[in-house]
């Protein structure tokens, strides 16, 4: 079965679960979050969530000391739960989080955790960048 993992195509055996994928990739589950088709999957569901043909999986690491900043050329607008970024349109389940990013042009990555699958896609597209947080003092 063909899926996309962190933007790269992969051919995987039928019936593979998220848990099985993490094992196959030697990824420690306690240090990651997994978004399946842009929705964060609870760790308790990894063993029961079977991957399907065409799924898009994002495996992300903790980002406590990271900020997300929109690229200077990126335009992010919104109307209700619908967002428009550089000519593309997307609807999200957590619009408040993206509104904050649109209004301030940057946000703490940890606050965006429920939509990290989408944020990772936008990072790969060059729409935004990850930055280390500045230390106080």
N, C-alpha and C positions, 0 to 999 in steps of 0.2 A: 504494500500500500504506500502511496506517495503522500507525504506530509511536508510541512515547512517548519523547521526548528530554528528559531532566532534568525529568520530571513534566509536560511539555506535549505534547499530541497534535500529530503532524506527518503530513502526507500526502507520501510520497516515491515516486519511481519504482521499479518492480520491478527487482531485480538490483543495487541500490545496495549498495556495500560500506561498511565502517566508514571506510576511507580516503576514499571518495567523499563520505560524509556530512561528515567533517571539512573537506574542501575546500569543500563547498557552504556550510558554516557559517563558513568562513574561520577555522578553528581550527588553530593550529600544533601538529602532533602531538608535537613534542619537549617540549612543556610541558604535556602532558595524560596522563591515564590514562582508559581507556574500559572501563566494565563493561557487558556485554551480558547481560541477564537475571540480574543480580546477580553475574556472574562476570567478573573482570578479564580482559580480552583482551590477550595479548602484542602489543606494537607490531609485531613481525615478521608477525603474522597479519592486520593491518588490511586489507591489499589483497586478501586471499583470503577474508575473512569477509563473506559476503553476508547482508544484513539480510532478515528475513522478517516477514510480517504479524503484528502484535501484539507484536513485540519491544519490550523496555524497555531504553533505552540511557541510561547516565549518563556524562556527560563531566565529569571533575573536574580541577582544577588542582593543582599541587604544594602540599602543606600542611606544609612543614617547620617553620614557626613557629606552628602551630595545635594546640590541644588540643581534644578532644571531651569534653563534660561532659553527663551525663544531666540532663534537666530535673528540678527538685525533686519534681514530681508523677509522674514516670516510675517504673515498677516493672519491673525486668528481672531475671528469674529463669532458672535453667537446670537441666536434668537431662540429663547426657551432652552430646550434640550438639544437643539440642532446647532452644530458648530461648523464653521467654514474655515479651512486652513489652506492657504495658497491654491485656491481654486477647487479644492476637494471638499466634500460634505460628509459629516459623520454625526450620528446620534449616539449619545452615551447614557448610561444608567446613573451616573454620578455627575450631573452637569455642574453642580456647585464647585467641584474641584477644578474643572476646566475653566469655569468663569474666572476663578481666582488667577489662574495662569494667564488667561487672556487679558485681564485687567492690569495685572502687575508685571506681566512679561517674564516673571520667574516665580518659582515655588520650591519648597523643600520636597525632594523626591519621595521621602517617607510619607508625606501627606497625599501623594498621588498614587500610592500603592494599589488601590482598587482598580486603577486604569493603567497599570504599568505595561500591559501588553500593547496598548495604543501608544503610550509614551515611547516605548522601545522602537516601534515601527517608525514613529516620527523622528526619532534620533537617527536611525539608519538612513532616512530620507534627507537628513540635513536640516530639518525644520527647527530642531532645538539641540542644545548641547548640555552635557553634564559638567558641573563645576564643583570643586571641593568647597565646602563651607569655610568662610574665614573664621579663624579662632579669635574670640574676644580677648582683649588685653594684649 
